[in-house]
Amino acid sequence: MATEVSVRDREQLHYLLSEAAEIEHDLMCCYLYAAFSMKDARDDLQPDELEATQRWRRSITSVAIEEMTHLSLVSNLLTAIGGTPHFGRQNFPTSPGVHPAGIVLQLAALDRATLDHFIFLERPEGVDLPDGAGFAPTLAYVRGPRRPGLMPMALDFATVGALYAAIRTGFTTLAEKLGERALFVGDPAAQVGPELLSLPGMRRVTDLASAHAALETIVQQGEGAPGHTEDSHFRKFVDIRTELDALVRARASFAPARPAARNPVMRRPPMPEGRVWITAPVAEEVVDLANSAYTFSLRLLAQGFGWAGEVEAKRTLLDAAIASMQAVGVLGSELTRMPASPDHPGVTAGMTFALLRTIAPLPHGGSEWTFLRERAQQLAAACEAATASTPELSRCTRVFEEVARELSRVELAPPAPTSRSLPVVREPVVAAPAPSQHDGAVEIVESEGVTLQFEARRCIHARHCVLGEPEVFVANVVGPWLHPERTRVEDLMRVATACPSGAITLVRKDGGPEEAPPKVNVLRVRENGPYAVHAELAIDGEPPRLRATLCRCGKSRKKPYCDGSHVDGFVASGEPATLEVTPLSDRRGPLRVRPLPNGPLDVQGNVEICAGTGRSVLKTTGAKLCRCGGSGQKPLCDGTHARIGFRSDT
């Protein structure tokens, strides 16, 4: 029976949120460990089994990503009431008493019992299910009631959903008791929104309504989701279990995972029961590296969530954290291929997710960037050394080298007389647009007044040219179709600047003004179509330009550019909800667009994102924009690309 807890004050609410953060963190690690353990094409799988395990891994990874959303939302909730983000937790397996007796958290490879355990943990409130075999509490105990005092009191909740119900009640009660403005005293600048962190359901928390919305997202996605919604964690695990049972009936020897250690540890445990001490030399080296990378990622998150200063510095920290977690995925998976210890024959290693005693934010200022940059460089060097035994880790080397470079771009602004120095980020210099070189894909036609260029691969057939100057741009003819000599240079400039894709560019010979960068960088979201960008653009790997249309349906064969594939059934509103329209201090300047491999468009620089009608949706200095076509919070990325297996190297 759960103990009723009345949230009397801010300290008690902070206490409950901190435990919620630890549980979300623990669940994320448990799910990642199970995903890391799963077999792939290098293992003994039949074709149908390989297809299933690949799909299950994506599904379980998507659940882990949503647990990261929950941890991030709880961090925003803590910050909103004047606290600090909480990224600490106990090492695995968690000791009795850390959480209620029924919340058993261990690292285990994916099998039927582990799935039963995940289903038990994610079960909706009021659903009675048995736990997985081997996951029974080692000690029966109850967090008994006591006389209320000043010290926060633990809640003996049966499900995670019950904990969040108490937290929601606590927010409501304290808002009524203290006043909503008095409760939400945290600095809004310290909040992390979806334009900074591409996670499904990410939002800022600044008042009671947004706090309730954040809690609702957590519950609906998994913990106690009413109605067992199809996308809930509970339902995803149930569906995987059903498929696993069918494949085992078809082939009794089928196992979806490698024999990864149950509760691996990286040093001699004082209580060895139920733990596997990793002592094999190669695995010992890699598990140390994996835990160091994981801890580094958490340190970056702690810095980013606690940062209320210059937004580019905040984004740099959060981007570096996510990149580092991608390296953790490579390290964690490779560990499950390595023998764990001579004392445990047939058992492979696994990541232990060991933590330092504290992940408290470092002091903000110049020292934090030195600290973080040095650690990234150490990790890159360690990954490079480890490739001698594990060549696959070369990917991790590249990740940490890039993270170190990004952290090196941060420098201290000159100190102002009335405020302390804040980090600023050096933006890459973007040169004025230069003529494209003729490479077979660009048509170049000279006239007395201009050099006219047409780049076919960027054209989206908006038809501004053939309708605006039909004598110059002659459609449906065999042979030459560009005739710039037939009209005035000013008329050609009008057509060129109306071309949304930038396929048409001009170089004037009459000394007149060239096309100038816009006074406001604008990215327009087209109904059921692409992004149309007008800015001083620097797209990775491309010459500088001022206009482009970028794919957001995920199907273009000319990524990152649109090729019209969206007309084949892509549906996405051009009128997304308004997110943040606080005026920018500067509205122009270089805009860098990086298509992340198999991921979103990383947009850095001043930009106003507008709906098709011109309504402002988001004014920001950077965002991650969906380009897989599947995000639930378009135009922003929410991590769906990982779940659906989106692929794009450009």
N, C-alpha and C positions, 0 to 999 in steps of 0.2 A: 504494500500500500504506500503510495507516494505521500510524503510529508508536505502538508500545506505550508507554503512560505509566503509571508506577507512582505512585500518589498517596501521597507519603511523609509529608505534614504538612498542617496546617490551611491554611497559606498556598497550597499547591498546589490544594487543593479549592476555596478561595475564588477562585482564578484561573480554574479551569474553570467554576465557576458564573457568574462575571462574563462570560465569553465566551458562555455559554449565554443569559444575560440579553440581551446585545447581539443575538444571532441572533434570539431570539424577538421582540424589539423591532423589528428590521429587517423580519422577515417580516410582522409586523402592519402596518407602514407600507406595504409592497409590496402586500398584499392590499387594504388600504383604498384605495390609489391606484387600483387596478384597479376596485374597486367604485364609487368616485367618478366614474370615466370612463364608466360605462355609461349608455346612452340610456334615456329614459323616455317618457311620453306626449307630451311636447313635441317629440319627434324623429320622424324618418321611419321608422316601424315599422308592419308589418302587425299585426293583432290577435294572431295566434299568436306573433309575434316579441316583441311587447310583454309578453305573459304570461310568455314564457320569460325575457326579460331581467330582469323584475321578480323572478322566482323565483331567478335566478342571483345577482342582487345580494344578496338576502336570504341565500342560501347562502354567498356569499363573505364577507359581513359577519359571519355567524356563525362562520366560520373565523377571521376577524380577532379577534373577541371571545374565541375560545378561545386564540388567541395571547396575548391580554391575560391570560387565566388562567395560561398558562405563565409569562409574565413575572412575574406576581404570586406564583406558587408558587416560582419561583426566588428571588424577593425574600424569601419566608418561609424558604427553605432557607439563604440567606445570613445572615439575622438569627439563625436557630437556632444557627449555629456561632459566633456572636459578631461577624459582619460587619455591614455596612450594605447596604440595598437599592441596586441598581445600575440607574439609568435612563439613563445616558449611552450614546452610541454615536457612530460616525463618520457624517458627512453622506453623502448619496447622490451619485453611485454610490460604493460602498465601494472603497477602493484595494486593489490586490493586496497580499497579505500580512496584511491585517487578519484574514482567515479563510483556511482552506485554499483552494487554487486552484479547486476545483470548486464553492465556495459563492459564486456571483455574485449580487449583490443590487443591483437597479436598479429605478427607478420606471418603469412602462410601462402603457399602456392595455390593456384586455382584448382579446386576439385569440387566434388559434390558437397562435402562438409563445409568447405569455405563459402560456397554459394549459399548454403542454408544459413550460415552465420551472417552473411551480408544481408540476406532477406530478413532475418530476425532483427538486426540492428535498424534496418530501414522500415520496419513494419509500421503501418499507420496506427494512430492512437485507437485503442479498443480492439485491435486484432490480436488474437492469442495464437502464437506459433511457437514450436520448439526451436531451441538454438541448434546450431550445427554440432555434430559429434566431435568431441575433443575441445569444445569451447566453453565448457561448463565453468562457472566461477570456482576458483580454488578456495574461496572462503565465503561462507554465508554471513552476511552482516546487513544491518539496516542503519542508515543515517538517522538516528533517532531524534525525536523532537526535544527541544530544550527551551528553557525560559528565554524569550527574546532579549538580546542585549545589544551593545554597540557593535560587537564583532559580527560580520556577516555570517549567516547561517546557511549550511549546505542544504541542497534540495535533493531528496531521495526520489528521483523521477524514474518511471519504468521505461519510458521511451524518450528519444531526443525531442520529439514533438511536444511532450509534456513540459520539457525545460523551456522551449520557446513560448509555450502558452503562458508560463509564469513570467517570462521576460516581457512579453507583450503587455500583460496586465500591469507589470511594474512600470513600464513607460507611461501607460494611461494614468495610473494612480499618481505617479510623481508629477506628471504634467498638471493634474488637477490640484495637487497639494502645493507645488512650488510656483506654478505658472509655466506655461510652455516656453516662454522666452528665457526664464530663469533656469529651466532644465537643460536647454540646448545652448550651452555656453561655449562650446568648442569653436575654434576658428574655422569658418567655412573654407578657407584657403587650404586647410589641411586635408579636406575631403578628396577622395579619389573617385572620379566619375568614369563613364564608359569611354570617353574620348582619350583617357589616359591609360586604361587597362581594359583590354578586349576580352571580357568574360561575360558569359550569358547572365543577364539580369543585373549587371553592375549598376549601381546608382549612388548618388550622394545622399547623405542624411543630414538634414538641417532643421527639421521640425517633426511634430508627432506624425503627420500624414506620411512623410517619407520614411520615418522609422517603421511604421506599421507596414508600409509597402516592402521594405527590405526584409522584414520578418516573414511576410507572406511569400516572397520569392523563395526563401529558404525552405519553408514548409511545403510549398507546392512542388518544388523540384525534387524533394526526397523525403525529408523527415516528417512522417505523419501526413503525407499528402492525402487530402480528402478525396474519396472516390477512386483511389489507386490510379491516378491519371496515367495515360499511356506513356508519357515521357518521364514519369517519376523514377527515381532510383529503385524503389521497391519493384515496380513492374519490369524494369530492364533486367534486374537480376532474376526474377521469376521466369522471364522469357528465355534467358540463357540457360537456366537449369532445365527447362523443358526440352530445349534442343540438345543439351548434353545427354540427358537420359535417352533420347532417341538414337544418338550416335553410339552410345555405349551398347544399346540393344543390338545395333547393327554390327558392331565389332567390340567384343568384350574387353579387348586389350587397349582400346583407345584411351589415352590420357591427354588432356588439353595442355598440360603444363609440364615443364621439366621438374625434376625432383629437388626444387630449391629448398634450402634449409628452413625449418620452422623456428622462428625467433632467432636469427643469427645475431651474434655479438662480435665486436672487434677487439675485445680484450678479455682476459680470463674472468669469467663471472664468479662472484662470491657464492652464488647459488646456481650451480650448473643445470639443475633439473629444468627440462623444457627449453633449453637453449643450445645453440650450436656455435662453438667458438671457432671462428675462421682463422686457420693457421697455415693453410697452403700458401706458399710465397707469392704467387702471382695474384691470387684472390685477395690476399692480405694487402697488397699494394693498391689494387683497384678499389677495394672497399674503403680504404682510407681516402682515396681520391674522390670517390663518390660522395662520401659523407662531408668532405671539405667543400665540394661543389654545392651540395645541398645547403649547408650552413651559410655559404657565401650568398646563395640566392635569398635565403631568409633575411640575412643582414641587409641586403639591398632593398627588400620589401619593407623592412622596418624603417630604413632611411626614407624611402619614398612616401610611405603612409604618414610618417611624422613630419614631413617637410611642408611648410606653409609659405615658402619663399618663391623664388622665380620658377615659373611653371616648366620651363625647358629643363631645368635641373631635376625637377621631380619626374618628368617624363624619362629622362636619361636613366635614372635609378630604376624605375619600374620596367623599362624595356630591357635593361641589363639583367634584372631578376628573372624575367620570363625566358630570355635567351639562355641563362645559366640553367634553368630547369629543363630546357631541351637537352642540354648536355647531360644532365642527371639521368634523363631517360635512356640515353645511349649507354652510360655507365651501368645503370641498374639492370638493363637487359643483358649486357655482356657478362655481368657477374653470375647470372644464373646458368651460364655455360661452363663455369670453372669449378673444378673440385673444391669443396669447402675445407676439408681437413682429412688427414690420414685416419683420424679417430672416427670418422663418419663415412665409410666407403659407400659410393653410390649416391651421395648427397652433394648437390651443387651449392655454390655460395649464393648470397643475396645481399642486397643493400640493407644496412641496419638502421638507417635514418637517425644515427646518433647525433646528439646536439651538445653544444657548449652549455655551460651553466646559465648563461644569459644571452639573449639576442636583443638587448636594449639598444635603442638608436645611439649612434656615435654623436658626439657634439658636432653641430652644424658649423661649417666654416671651411677653411682651407685644408685642415687636417683630415677631414673625412674622405676627401677625394684622393689624397695621398694614400691613406689606409686602404681604400677599396681598389685603387689602381694597382698597388703593389700586390694585393691578393690575387687579382685577375691575372697578372703576369706570372705569379707563382703557379697558379693552376694551369696556365697554358704550357709552362715549362714542364710541369709534372705529367701532363697528358702527352706531351711530345716524347718524354722519356718512356712512358708506358706503352707507346706504340711498338716498341721493340718486341714485346710479347703479345700485344693485342692491337694489331694494325687498325681495327675498326675505330679506335679512339682518336684517330687523326681528325675526325669530325669535331671532337671536343676541343682539340687544340685550336682549330679555326674559330670556334665559338668564343673561347676566352681571349684569344688575340683580338678579336673584334670588340669584345666588351672592354678590354683594356684601352683600345683606341678611342672608343666612345667616351669612356671616363676621362681620358686625357684631354678631350675637347672642352672640359669644364675648367674654368679659371675664375679667380676672384675678381669682382669688379673693384675699381678704385674706391677706397673707403670714403663715405660721405660724412660731413661734419655731424649730422644728426642721426645717423643710423649705422648699424654694423654692416660689414660687407656681405653681399649676397653672391652666390655663384651665378655666373652667366655662361651660356654655351656659345662657342664660336660657330657662327653659321658659315657654311661653304659659300664662297663667292661665285655668283652666277654671271657669266659674261653675257653681253648682249647677243641676241640671236644671230647666228652666222649662217651663210648659205650652206645647204646640205651638199655633199659631194655626190656626183653622179655615180651611182653604183648599179645601174640597171633597174632600180626600183623607183628612181626619181626622174621625171621628165623635166628638162630645162629648155626653155624657149626664149631667145633673145629678141628684143625689139629696140627701136631707137631710144625709148624712154625707160625700159625696165628689163630686168632678168626675171622671168616668171618660172616658178618651180611648182611641180605637182608631184606629191608623194602618194602613190596609189594605195599603199598598205595602211595609210592612216585615214583614207577617205571613208565616210559613212553614208555617202550619197544623200546628204541633207539638201542638195540641189539649189543652194543659194547661188552657185556660180552659173549653172545653165539657165536658171530663171532670171537672175539679175543681169547678166550680160550674155545673152544667147549667141551673139555674133562672135564673141571671144571664145566662149566655152561651148563648142558645137557638139551636141550629143548625137549618138547613133550614126556615126560616120566611120568609114574605113579610111585609115591614114591619119594625117595630122588633124588634130582637133583643137589645139590651143593657138589662138591668134591674138596676142596682146597688142599688135599694131592697129587693131581695128577700133580702139577706143582710147579715151584719155587716161593718163596715169592715175588721176584722182578717182575715176570710176573703177579702175582695177584695185586700188587700195580699199575702196568701199567693199568690194566683193571679197577680197582676201581677208579683211578684218571681220567679215560676217561668217566666215567658214569656221564652224565650231570645232572641227577636228584638227585644224592647222595644216591640212593637206596642201593648201595653197599658200605660198609665201612669195614675197616680192623683194627685189633689191632695186631701188631707184637709181637711175643714172642722171636725173635732171637736177640733183641737188636738193630736192624736196624732202620733207620730213619722213623718216621711216616709221613703221608701226612702233608705238611706244608701249612699254609695260603699263598695265592698267593701274588706276589710282587705288582700286580695291581688288584684292585677289578674291575671286569668286569661283566656287565649285557648285554647279547646278545638278540636282538629282532629277533625271528625266523619268517620266512615267513609263514603267515597264521597259526601261532602257538604261543607257550608260550614264557615267558622270561626264559632264562637260566642264572643263576647267579653263579659266582665263586668268593667267598669272605669269609671273616671271619664272617659268618652269625649269626645273632641273630633274629630269627623269633618269634614273640610274642607267648608264650605258648608252644614253642618247644625247645628241647635241642639244643645247639650250633652245627653248621655244616659248611661245606665249600662249598657245592654245592647244588643247588635246581633248579627245573623247576616250575615256578609259572604261574598259569592260567591267561590269558588275554582275553579269549573269553567270560567269564562270565558264562559258562555252566558247568564247572567241578563240579562233586559231591564230590570232595575231596579238596575243597578250603582250603587254598590258593594254593594248589598244582595242577598241571595239571594232568588230567586223560585221555587225548586223545580226549575229547569232541570236540575240535576244528576241527577235521577231518570231522565233520558233517556240512560242509558248511561255516565255519568261514573264512572270507577273510580279511586279514590285511597285508599290506606290511611289509616285513622285511628290507626295505630300506627307512626309514623315512628321512625327510629333516634334514640337519645339523642345530643344534640349537646354541650351544656354546661349543667351543673347546679350550678355554684358559686353559693352563696347570694348574693342581692342584699343590699346594705346597707339598701335601702328597697324595699318590695314593693307600695306603693300610690302614689297621686298621679295627676295628669293623664296620660292616654294619648292621644297625638295620632295620628290615622290619616289619611294623605294618599294617595288613589288617584292614582298617577302616570299621566299621559296615556299610553295604549298600553303601560302597564307594570305593575309590581307595586304592592302596598299597602305604603307606607312607614310603619312603626309606630315611634313615638318615645315613650319613657317606660318606666318599670319594668313588666315583664310576665313572667309565667310561662306558657310555651306547653306545653300538656298533650295527651297522647294521649287517645283516647276512653275508655280505662280509668282515666284520672286520672294515669297515669305522667308524670312531668316529662320533657319533651323538651329544652327550652331555657329558661334563665333569663337574661334580657338586659335591656338598657336601650334596645334598638331593633333592628329587623330589617326586611328587605324580604321580603314574603311573596308567593308565587306566586298570581296570580289569573287566569292564562291557561289553567291546567289542564295545562300541558305540561312543567313543570320536572322535571328528573331528580333533584332533591334536595328534593322537597317536605318540609315546607311552605315552605322558603326558595326564593326566586327564583334561577334560574341563567342568566338571559338568554334563555331559550327564546322569550319573547314576541316578541323582535325577529326571530328566525329564522322563526317561523310566521306573522308578520304580524298579531299580536293587535291589535285596535283597541278602544279605549274612552276617551272623553273624560272619563268620570266614574268 
